[in-house]
Amino acid sequence: TRQGGRALEFEIRRTAADGSPSTQLWHGAAGERLQQLWPVESGWLAIGTWYMFDGAPHSVIAHLAPEGDVTLIACDRGDNSLLGRPVYAGGAFYAVTQSGNRRRIVEIRLPDE
């Protein structure tokens, strides 16, 4: 941290139902935190919080591949939080955000490939 403390690092581990030892799926660098995950065909869709280049926390939508590689899909521009699972439809993600006591639905268009 800027005051000389140690930033937290988060990891996601997976464990088989048979009780065998867990394995690490993802280990984030300091300032990267994935909080909720949902399965998708290509891995996992996740929301979380990342400290970006401006030194401030930003809510993010990310894709987590089965090998543990993360691709950021979107991040907020301000002090918003994501509430629950984003939905993908028609080439865009739709998410509910909250800032203070204001909630809204946002559309996140992906660039054409």
N, C-alpha and C positions, 0 to 999 in steps of 0.2 A: 504494500500500500504506500501511498505518498507520505504517510507519517512514520514510515519505517517498520511497520508491522509485516507479518507474513501473510500473503494472500492464500486463500483456501484453494485447493485443487479437488475436483470431483471426478469420480469414476463410476461407470456402470458395469456391473458384473452380472453374468447369467449363470444360473444353476439348474442342473437337470433335476427332474422329479425323482430320480432314483437316489438322491442324496450324495452323488459324487461331488468332488470339489468344484467350486465355482471357477469360472474363467473370466478374465477381463475382456469386456467388449469395447469399452471406450475409456480413455483417460484424458480429461480436458486439461489444458494449460491453465495457469492461474488466471482467474477472471472469466472462465468459460464454464457455464453450468447448464446442463440439460435437465429439465425438471419433470417432463411428462413425455411418454413415448406411446405411439400407436403403430401396430404392424401395417405395412403396405407390401405390395408384391416385391419391391426392390430393397426391402430392409425395414427401416423404421422412420416414421415422421415424428419429429420432436419439437417441443417448444422449450425455451429456456431464457437465460439472461447471459449476455456477454458484455464485458467492458471493451469498448471500441477505442479507436485511435484518439477520440476526444477525451478519454479518461472517464467517461460516464457509462453507466449501465444501460443497455438497450435490450428490449425483448426481441427474441429471434425465433424464426421458424427454420428448422434445419432438417436435412435428410441424413440418416445414419445408415451406412451400408453394412451388410453382414460382416465385413472384415473390420469394421470400426471406423472407417473413414467418414468424416463429417463434411457436408456441403451446406453452407449457409444459403438459404433461399430468400429470406427477407429479414429486415430489422426495422424497428420503429425509428422515427426521427426525434422523438421527444420522450417525455416521462409517461409512457403508456405500459400497460401490462396486457398480456394475452390471457383471455379467459377460456380455457378449454381447447378442444381439438379444432384446428382449422379444417375446412372442407375444401376439396379440390373439385372444380367443375368447369367445363368450357374453357380450359387454358388459363385458369386463374385460381388462386386460393382466396377463400373468404374466411375472415376471422372476426371474433368479437374482441374489441379492445376496451380498456378502461383507463381513464385518467381522472383522478379525483373521484367525483361522484357521477361523471359522465361516461356512458357506454355507447359504443357505436359499432356498426358492422363495416369493415373495410374490405376492399377488393385489392388483391395483390396480383397484378398481371405479370406473367412471365414473358421474357423476350422471345420472339419467334426464332426458331432454330434454323 
